[in-house]
């Protein structure tokens, strides 16, 4: 019984450490710290991969590949960015490695970075019709445009973090975001005759992101 209590206390202490403290403990040989670190992000990584590959099994494989890559190169993480940014940098790399192995530069037709949060109890969208129009327009964007919008709005990454994850200059990141929103305005006009302007698109993207975060349980868990 005493041993169980000690293990429970140790587990609780580990769970309250921040990412960098866990990384240092992990580097020092504490495998429980590494397990806690990965358990914090497993669900979010799975959600990131799941809508970009055909099956859940393949999404799980990509999560495992991402985590194993972090294990192999854990001493190479210098702490210049957050561990979460580093993790998504590796995740994006594993995703594009998969596409290249299959002779593609992006997913097969019908697979996208688009996430449909479904109906949410908080009614983050102004109307169900507004949600439908936005999702249909998002589905018409290129995969790269969908991805940069997801990483920025849903995952909450900002300019310097997107530079690292996407491995492109900051000017390119800004350009991709601007062009993705502009394309979305055009596609919404093709779906809804009333159309929208850039400010309305930004507000709708914020609503979409909030709905996805809520549906995935990312809010209130310290992930975002």
N, C-alpha and C positions, 0 to 999 in steps of 0.2 A: 504493500500500500504506500509506504514511504517513497519507494522507488518511482511509483506512478506519479505521485505528487511532484517529485523533483523533475521528472520528464515533462509534466504538464507546465510547471513554472518556466522551465527552459523554453518550451514551445511558445509560451505567451511572451516571453522576453524577446525571442527571435522575431515574432510577428509584429512587434512594435518598432523594430529598427527601420531606419530609412534604407533606401536602396544602396547607397554608398557604404553604409556600415555593414550591410549584408555581403556586399562584394568583397570588402576587406576581410571579413570573417571567412568567407568562402575560399579566398586566396590562401588563407592561413590553414586550410584543411577542414573547415567546418562544413560538411556536406549538407547538414540540415539548413544552414543559411542559404546554400544554393537552391535547395528544394523550395524554401519559402519564397525566394526571389522569383523563381519560375512560376510558382503557383499564383503569384499576384497577377501575372500577365498571360497565363495560358488561355483563359477564356477570350480575352481581347484578341490575341493572336489568331485563335481559331476563327473568331468572327471576321477578322480581316481576310483570312484565306478562303473561308467557306464559300463566299459568293463569287469567287474568282476562279474556282476550279469545279469540275463536274460533280465530284462526290465528297461526302464527308470524310471518307477514309483517306482520300488524297489530301484534304485539308489537314487532317491529323498528322499525316506523314510530313507535311511541310512545317508544321509546328515543331515536330520532333527534330527535323533537320536544322531548324533555326536555333533551337535550344542546344543541340549538340555542337553546332558551330560556335556558340557562345562558350560552351564548356571547353572546347579545344583552344579557343583564343582568349580565354578570360584574362590572362595576364597582359593581353594587348589592349584592353580597354583602359584608357588613360584618364577617363573622367572629364574629358573636354566637353562632353555633352551629358545629358541625363542618360541613365541606363535604358529608359524606355525609348529614347530617340535612337540609341545604338541598336536596340532590339529590333525596331522597325526598319532600320537600315539593313540589317541582316535579313529580315523577313522579305523585304522587297527584292533583295538580291537573289534569295532562294526562289522566289516566285518567277523572276525573269529567267533564271537558270532553267527552270522547268519548261518555260515557253521555248527557249532556245533549243533544248534537247528534243523538243517536238517539232523543230523546224519552223517555229512561229516567233513573231516579235510581240504578240499580244494574245489574249485568250481566243479560243474558238468562238464562232458565232453563237450568240445566245448566252455567253458568259461575260459578266461585266463587273465593274467595281460598284455598281448600283446596289444600295441596300434599301429595301422596302420595310419600314418599321411597322407597317400595319396600323390598325386603329389603336390609338393610345388614350388612356383614361384622362390624361391631362388636357386633351384637346389643344395641343400646341399649334396645330394648323388652324387658320381662320375658318376653314370649311373643308369637308371631305372632298369636294370638287377641286379645291385648291391643291390638296395633297395629290390627287389623281393627275392633275395637269402637270405638276412639278415632276412627279416620278416618270411620267411618259416622256417629258422633255429631257430629263436626265438620261433616260435610256437611249436617246438619239445622239448623245455626245460620244466622242471617241473614248477609248479606254483610258488613255493618258489624261484626258480632261476630267473624266469621272474620278480617276485616282487622285489627282491633285486636289479636287474639291473634297473628296472623302478625307484625305489626310489633314487638310486644313480645317474644315468645318466640323467633321464628325470626330476625328482623332485629336483635334486641338493643336496641331503643330503649327509653329509660326515660321517666318522667313528663314532664319539661320538653321533651324531644325530641318526644314524642307530641303534646304541646300544639301545637307548631309544625307538625308534619306534618299532623295532623288538623284544625287550625285551630279548636279548641274549648278551653274553660277546663280547667284541671287537674282540677277536681272532676268534670267530665264524663268525662275520660279514666279516672279512677279508677272512676267508676260503670260505664262501658262494660266495663272489664276485669272488674269484680266480677260484673256481670250476665251477661257472656259465659261466665264460669266456672260460674256458677250454672245457666245454661241447659244447659251441657255436662253437668253432673252429672245433670240431669233426662233429657237425651237418652240418656246412657249407661245409665241405669236402664231406658229403653225398649228398649235393644238387649240389655243383659245384666241378667238378673234379680238378680244379686248386687249390682249397683250399686257406687258409689264415693262417697267423701266429697271435700271440697274439697282436702285435702292430697294425696290420691291423684290427683286430676285435675291438680293443679299438677305432680306428679312425672311424670305421663304426658305433659303438655305439654312439659316439659323434655326428655323422651326423644324426642318427635316433633321438637322443634326441633333437637336434636342430630343426629338422623338426616337431617333435611333439609339442615342445614349440611354434614354429611359428604358426602352425595350430590351436593351442588352444589359441593363443593370450597371452601367458604367458610372452613373452619377451616384454620389454619396459613398463610393468605395475608395476614394482617393486616387482613382485612375486618371480622372480628368479634373 
